[in-house]
Amino acid sequence: MPQTIRSVAVFCGTRPGTDPSHLAAARALGAGLAEAGIRLVYGGGGVGLMGAVAEGTVAAGGQVHGVIPEFLTRVERPYPDATELEVTASMHTRKTRMFELSDAFITLSGGLGTLDETVEIITWRQLGLHDKPIIILDIHGWAQSFLALVDSLIEQGFVDESHRRLYAIAPDVPAALAMLQRAPLPETAAPPERL
Ligand SMILES: Nc1ncnc2c1ncn2[C@@H]1O[C@H](COP(=O)(O)O)[C@@H](O)[C@H]1O
């Protein structure tokens, strides 16, 4: 019997955004992961959408593993009820640990940090460093400007058209959860020294 996804990293904002649908999606995603028996791995913060996704998971009885660099603990204020909170020495270690701990990645809405995390995990897949599913949630049109940028880069000959298949777009949380449940457990992942 094929193994399924057990642990998912969620990338999302330290702010809630102006439209309430982002916060609602964060809570629903957290709860949906818990109900599917999937552990949430995330940046450890208790603020904005990060806090909401963790709260959604814990409220539904799920497991939360936060990974936060020491220097950000005063700014992103760790979510107090996480099952586990790992404090790293640097941003790089945080990213590497989140990568190691996760079988798949979901991007929820967010700002520049969320974009950085998303683009990095896509480019690691482009480089063959892993084959873990990457799902981008398009809540309230959040992903549209990113998708338009990729279209423009393809049109200008800087990105191969096939690279659109490195990630999937989900219109809402139930669609993202359904994609996760259909995904096989990835087999390939580079050792941390290659990242
Ligand atoms: N350069 C960065 N690399 C990785 N993660 C980052 C970076 N800058 C900020 N972050 C983290 O991303 C999340 C979300 O940040 P938003 O800017 O609110 O999207 C947060 O944990 C940042 O520490």
The ligand as an SDF file (V2000), in Angstrom:
LIG
                    3D

 23 25  0  0  0  0  0  0  0  0999 V2000
   14.3390   35.9220    3.2820 N   0  0  0  0  0  0  0  0  0  0  0  0
   13.5280   35.1020    3.9440 C   0  0  0  0  0  0  0  0  0  0  0  0
   13.7010   33.7700    3.8440 N   0  0  0  0  0  0  0  0  0  0  0  0
   12.8830   32.9320    4.4920 C   0  0  0  0  0  0  0  0  0  0  0  0
   11.8740   33.2960    5.2560 N   0  0  0  0  0  0  0  0  0  0  0  0
   11.6780   34.6000    5.3700 C   0  0  0  0  0  0  0  0  0  0  0  0
   12.4780   35.5720    4.7350 C   0  0  0  0  0  0  0  0  0  0  0  0
   12.0170   36.7760    5.0730 N   0  0  0  0  0  0  0  0  0  0  0  0
   10.9850   36.5700    5.8930 C   0  0  0  0  0  0  0  0  0  0  0  0
   10.7840   35.2540    6.0790 N   0  0  0  0  0  0  0  0  0  0  0  0
    9.7960   34.5880    6.8810 C   0  0  0  0  0  0  0  0  0  0  0  0
    8.6320   34.3500    6.1210 O   0  0  0  0  0  0  0  0  0  0  0  0
    7.5140   34.3280    6.9830 C   0  0  0  0  0  0  0  0  0  0  0  0
    6.4080   35.1620    6.3700 C   0  0  0  0  0  0  0  0  0  0  0  0
    6.8560   36.4930    6.1800 O   0  0  0  0  0  0  0  0  0  0  0  0
    5.9290   37.5670    5.4360 P   0  0  0  0  0  0  0  0  0  0  0  0
    6.9220   38.6110    4.9680 O   0  0  0  0  0  0  0  0  0  0  0  0
    4.9710   38.0840    6.4190 O   0  0  0  0  0  0  0  0  0  0  0  0
    5.3000   36.8520    4.2820 O   0  0  0  0  0  0  0  0  0  0  0  0
    8.0010   34.8710    8.3400 C   0  0  0  0  0  0  0  0  0  0  0  0
    8.1590   33.7780    9.2400 O   0  0  0  0  0  0  0  0  0  0  0  0
    9.3410   35.4430    8.0250 C   0  0  0  0  0  0  0  0  0  0  0  0
   10.2480   35.2800    9.1170 O   0  0  0  0  0  0  0  0  0  0  0  0
  1  2  1  0
  2  3  1  0
  2  7  2  0
  3  4  2  0
  4  5  1  0
  5  6  2  0
  6  7  1  0
  6 10  1  0
  7  8  1  0
  8  9  2  0
  9 10  1  0
 10 11  1  0
 11 12  1  0
 11 22  1  0
 12 13  1  0
 13 14  1  0
 13 20  1  0
 14 15  1  0
 15 16  1  0
 16 17  2  0
 16 18  1  0
 16 19  1  0
 20 21  1  0
 20 22  1  0
 22 23  1  0
M  END
$$$$
